[in-house]
Amino acid sequence: MAKKEIAKKRQAVIVEGYTDVMAAHLAGITTAVATCGTAFGADHIRILRRLLMDDDAFRGEVIFTFDGDAAGQKAALRAFSDDQKFVTQTFVAVEPDGLDPCDLRQNKGDAALRDLIARRVPLFEFAIRAELARYTLTTPEGRISALNAAAPLVAQIRDKSLRPEYSRSLAGWLGVEVEQVSAAVATAMKKTPQVNVDPTAPEVVPQEWRPDPQEPRLILEREVLKARVQAPALCQSFNQLEVNAFTHPAYQELRAVIDQMAPDNAALTIDKITNENMKSLFTELNVEPIRADGEITEHYVASIIARLREVSVSRAIAELKSSLQRLNPVENEAEYNAAFAQLVALESTRRTLHDLALGGL
C-alpha cells in the first residue's frame, strides 16, 4: 500500500507494530511502513533503497519513530550504524511521553501524530545528544567525559562534509571551543579499529579501477549492468540509456564493450572481452544476484533501466538550469529560448521515466 507513496514522496516513516502503521495511515501519513517486531536491518535497507532511489540524484528521507523510553533510545542508537548505509537523510521522531504512534493517535488525535513526524531530528543529532544526556554538563569533568564519549560518534560519520558541521554543533551543546572538539574527533578517528594485517605479507595495491559493490551512489548502475549481463533478453530498453547514464569509469567501459560486442540485446560472452579488468568485472556481475524482491521479469528490468535514465536526465536538467542562470534572456534571446525549450522537453521526459520506474514496484 505504501510503496508508491514512498517512491513518490521520497519518504519512508518506519514504525514498529501493525497497529502503529494503521494509525499512521489513518492520520494521513501514507508513507508509513511497519517492521512488525523484527529489527530494522539489511533487508529493509535494500528495499527502501530501491523505493527511494537512494543515490546522489534522489535524496529522500527515512524517519524512524521510537518510544521515548530507554528501549526506544537504544533502538534509535542501533539505527545509527545503519544510517551509514544510506545516502538518504535519516531522522528520528521520538515521543517524549513514551507513547507509540497508535496510543498517541488515540490519546491526542491525528494532528499530534503528524506533528510528531514534523518534529523529527537528524539521527546523528539524536545519537550525539542521547550520549551527552548521560553526563553532567555543568562541571568541567562532566563536559570532558561527555566530549570523550561523543567524539567517537562524530568520527563514525562516513560523510566527511558532515563531520565539521557536527563538530561545531557538539561544541555548542557542550559549551567548549570548536578546536577542542575537532581535536577529540581526530583522536577518535585514529583509534578506529583497523583490520589486523600480517606484517610479513606482501603489500596489496588497491584496485582503484574496481567499483565498490556496496557504494550507494553506484548500486543502480550495477543492477542495470547485472541485468544486461545475466538476462539480456529482458533488457529491451537498454539501448535507450543515455551516453552518460553510467558514471563510474569501469561501468562506462563495460557498457562500451556491450554496445560494441553484443548489440541489440545479444548475449555477451567472456571470450569476446579482451581487457582483463573487464573480464573480471563481467564475471562478478554474472554471478552476483540481482537485487529484486521476486522474479526477475522484463517489467522489473524495464523499471530499473527507466530509473537509471531518470537519474541521467535529472543530471542533464540540473546542468541546463545552471546554464540558463548564466544566460541573459535579453542579450542572448535565441540561445536562451532554445535552452528553455530543451529544459521543458527534458522535464517531460523525466516525468515519463519516473512513471515507468514506478511501474515496476
C-alpha positions in Angstrom: 0.0 0.0 0.0 2.8 2.4 0.9 5.3 1.5 -1.8 4.2 4.0 -4.5 3.7 6.8 -1.9 7.2 6.2 -0.6 8.6 6.4 -4.1 6.5 9.4 -5.0 7.2 11.4 -1.8 10.8 10.2 -1.3 10.0 9.5 2.3 9.6 6.4 4.5 8.3 6.5 8.0 9.4 3.4 10.0 7.1 2.3 12.8 7.3 -0.9 14.9 3.9 -2.5 15.0 0.9 -3.3 12.7 -1.4 -1.1 14.8 1.1 1.7 14.6 1.2 1.7 10.8 -2.6 1.6 10.6 -2.7 4.6 13.0 -0.2 6.5 10.8 -2.2 5.9 7.6 -5.4 7.0 9.3 -3.7 10.2 10.4 -2.6 10.9 6.8 1.0 9.6 7.0 0.8 7.5 3.8 4.5 6.7 3.7 4.5 4.7 7.0 5.6 1.1 7.0 6.0 -1.4 9.9 8.9 -3.7 10.8 6.3 -5.8 12.7 8.5 -6.8 15.6 11.7 -7.6 13.6 14.8 -5.5 13.9 15.3 -3.0 11.1 18.2 -4.5 9.1 19.9 -5.1 5.8 16.8 -6.5 4.0 14.7 -3.4 5.0 17.5 -1.1 3.8 17.8 -2.9 0.4 14.0 -2.5 -0.2 14.0 1.2 0.9 16.9 2.0 -1.3 15.0 0.7 -4.2 11.9 2.6 -3.4 13.7 5.9 -2.5 16.1 5.7 -5.4 18.8 6.1 -2.8 21.7 7.7 -4.7 23.2 11.2 -5.2 20.4 12.3 -7.6 17.5 11.3 -5.5 17.9 12.1 -1.8 14.8 11.2 0.2 14.4 10.7 3.9 13.9 7.8 6.3 12.2 8.7 9.6 12.4 6.2 12.5 9.7 6.5 15.2 10.8 5.3 18.6 9.3 5.4 22.1 10.9 7.9 24.4 11.9 5.3 27.0 15.3 3.7 27.3 14.4 0.8 24.9 13.3 3.3 22.3 16.5 5.3 22.6 18.6 2.1 22.4 16.8 1.2 19.2 17.5 4.6 17.8 21.2 4.3 18.6 21.2 0.9 17.0 19.9 2.5 13.8 22.8 4.9 13.9 25.1 2.4 12.4 22.6 1.5 9.7 22.4 5.2 8.7 25.9 4.9 7.2 24.4 2.5 4.6 22.1 5.2 3.2 22.7 8.2 1.1 19.2 9.2 2.1 18.9 11.5 5.1 17.9 9.7 8.2 15.8 11.2 11.0 14.3 10.2 14.4 10.9 11.1 15.8 10.7 10.4 19.5 7.5 10.8 21.6 8.7 12.2 24.9 5.8 10.7 26.9 6.7 7.2 25.7 3.6 6.7 23.6 3.8 4.6 20.5 2.1 6.0 17.3 -1.1 4.1 17.9 -1.5 5.3 21.5 -0.5 8.8 20.6 -3.3 9.0 18.0 -5.8 7.5 20.3 -4.9 9.9 23.2 -4.2 13.1 21.3 -5.6 12.8 17.8 -4.3 12.7 14.2 -2.7 16.1 14.4 -0.4 15.0 17.3 0.9 12.1 15.3 1.5 14.3 12.2 3.3 16.8 14.5 5.5 14.1 15.9 6.8 13.3 12.3 7.1 17.0 11.6 9.3 17.5 14.7 11.8 14.8 13.6 15.5 15.4 14.2 18.5 14.1 12.3 19.6 10.7 13.6 23.2 11.9 14.1 22.0 14.7 16.3 19.8 12.4 18.3 22.6 9.9 18.8 25.0 12.5 20.0 22.5 14.3 22.3 21.5 10.9 23.8 25.1 10.3 24.6 25.5 13.8 26.2 22.4 13.2 28.3 24.3 10.6 30.3 26.7 13.2 31.7 26.6 16.2 34.0 27.5 19.1 31.7 27.6 21.7 34.5 31.1 20.6 35.6 34.4 20.7 33.6 34.9 17.0 34.4 31.4 16.1 33.1 31.9 18.1 29.9 35.3 16.4 29.2 33.8 13.0 29.8 30.9 13.8 27.5 33.2 15.0 24.8 35.3 11.9 25.0 32.1 9.8 24.7 30.5 11.8 21.9 33.6 12.4 19.7 33.7 8.8 18.5 30.1 9.2 17.3 31.1 12.2 15.2 34.2 10.3 14.0 31.9 7.4 12.8 30.0 9.7 10.4 31.1 8.5 7.0 30.1 11.7 5.1 33.3 13.8 5.5 31.4 17.0 4.8 29.1 16.4 7.8 31.8 15.8 10.4 32.9 19.5 10.7 29.2 20.5 11.0 28.5 18.1 13.8 31.8 19.1 15.5 30.6 22.7 15.6 27.2 21.5 16.9 28.8 19.4 19.6 31.0 22.3 20.7 27.8 24.4 21.1 26.0 21.7 23.1 28.9 21.3 25.4 29.9 24.9 25.6 33.5 24.3 24.6 35.7 25.6 21.7 35.3 24.0 18.3 39.0 23.4 18.1 38.8 21.2 21.2 36.0 19.1 19.7 37.8 18.8 16.4 40.9 17.5 18.1 38.9 15.0 20.1 37.2 13.8 16.9 40.6 13.5 15.1 41.9 11.4 18.0 38.8 9.2 18.0 39.3 8.6 14.2 42.9 7.4 14.8 41.6 4.9 17.4 39.1 3.4 14.9 39.8 -0.3 14.9 41.9 -1.4 11.9 42.0 -4.8 10.3 45.0 -6.7 11.5 47.5 -7.2 8.7 50.3 -9.7 8.7 53.5 -7.6 8.5 55.3 -10.3 6.5 52.5 -10.4 3.9 53.2 -8.6 0.6 51.6 -5.2 0.2 48.3 -5.3 -1.6 47.9 -2.5 -4.1 44.3 -1.2 -4.1 42.4 -1.9 -7.3 41.2 1.6 -8.0 39.5 0.7 -11.2 37.1 -1.7 -9.5 33.8 -0.2 -8.4 32.7 -0.8 -4.8 29.6 -3.1 -5.0 28.2 -1.5 -1.8 28.6 2.1 -2.9 25.0 3.5 -2.6 25.6 6.0 -5.4 26.5 3.3 -7.9 24.1 0.5 -6.9 21.5 1.3 -9.5 24.2 1.4 -12.3 25.4 -2.0 -11.1 21.9 -3.5 -11.0 21.2 -2.5 -14.6 24.5 -3.9 -15.8 23.9 -7.2 -13.9 20.5 -7.5 -15.6 22.1 -6.8 -19.0 24.8 -9.4 -18.4 22.6 -12.1 -16.8 19.3 -11.6 -18.7 20.0 -9.8 -22.0 16.7 -10.9 -23.5 14.8 -8.9 -20.8 16.8 -5.7 -21.4 14.8 -4.4 -24.4 15.3 -0.7 -23.4 19.0 -1.0 -22.5 20.0 0.7 -25.8 17.9 3.7 -24.9 20.2 4.6 -22.0 21.9 8.0 -22.3 25.6 8.1 -23.1 26.4 9.4 -19.6 24.0 7.1 -17.8 26.9 5.3 -16.1 29.2 7.5 -14.0 31.9 5.0 -12.9 34.7 4.6 -15.5 34.6 0.8 -15.2 30.9 0.7 -15.8 31.3 3.1 -18.7 33.9 0.9 -20.2 31.8 -2.3 -19.8 28.8 -0.5 -21.4 31.0 0.4 -24.4 32.1 -3.3 -24.6 28.5 -4.4 -24.6 27.5 -1.9 -27.2 30.3 -3.0 -29.5 30.4 -6.8 -28.9 26.8 -7.6 -28.2 24.5 -5.0 -29.8 20.7 -5.4 -30.0 20.4 -7.2 -26.7 22.6 -10.1 -27.8 24.3 -12.1 -25.1 27.8 -11.1 -24.2 30.2 -14.0 -23.6 33.5 -13.6 -21.8 35.5 -14.9 -24.8 34.6 -11.7 -26.6 36.2 -9.5 -23.9 39.9 -8.8 -24.3 40.6 -6.5 -21.4 41.4 -8.4 -18.2 39.8 -5.9 -15.9 36.6 -6.1 -17.9 36.7 -9.9 -17.8 36.9 -9.7 -14.1 34.0 -7.2 -13.8 31.9 -9.2 -16.2 32.4 -12.4 -14.1 31.5 -10.5 -10.9 28.3 -9.2 -12.4 27.4 -12.5 -14.0 27.3 -14.4 -10.7 26.2 -11.6 -8.3 22.4 -12.0 -7.5 20.1 -9.2 -8.9 18.5 -7.3 -6.0 14.8 -7.9 -6.8 12.0 -8.7 -4.3 10.7 -11.5 -6.6 11.1 -12.9 -10.0 13.3 -11.1 -12.5 10.9 -10.1 -15.2 11.1 -7.8 -18.3 8.7 -5.4 -16.4 11.1 -5.2 -13.5 14.2 -4.7 -15.7 12.4 -2.0 -17.7 11.7 -0.2 -14.4 15.3 -0.1 -13.2 16.5 1.0 -16.6 13.9 3.7 -16.6 15.1 4.7 -13.1 18.7 4.9 -14.2 17.6 7.0 -17.2 15.7 9.3 -14.9 18.8 9.9 -12.8 20.8 10.7 -16.0 18.1 13.0 -17.3 17.9 14.8 -13.9 21.6 15.5 -14.1 21.2 17.0 -17.6 18.3 19.1 -16.2 20.5 20.4 -13.4 23.3 21.3 -15.8 20.9 23.0 -18.2 19.3 25.1 -15.3 22.8 26.2 -14.3 23.5 27.3 -17.9 20.2 29.2 -18.1 21.1 31.1 -15.0 24.2 32.3 -16.7 22.4 33.4 -19.9 20.9 36.9 -20.3 17.4 36.4 -21.8 17.6 39.8 -23.4 21.1 39.8 -24.8 21.0 36.1 -25.8 17.3 35.7 -26.5 17.6 33.0 -29.2 20.0 30.9 -27.2 18.0 31.3 -24.0 14.7 30.3 -25.7 16.4 27.2 -27.3 17.8 26.2 -23.9 14.5 26.8 -22.2 12.6 24.7 -24.8 15.2 21.9 -24.2 14.6 22.1 -20.5 10.8 21.8 -20.9 11.4 18.7 -23.1 13.8 17.1 -20.6 11.3 17.7 -17.7 8.6 15.9 -19.7 11.0 13.0 -20.4 11.9 12.8 -16.7 8.2 12.6 -15.7 7.6 9.9 -18.2 10.6 7.9 -17.0 9.6 8.4 -13.3 6.2 6.8 -14.1 7.9 3.9 -15.9 10.2 3.4 -12.9 7.2 3.3 -10.5 5.5 0.7 -12.7 8.0 -1.9 -11.6 7.2 -1.6 -7.9 
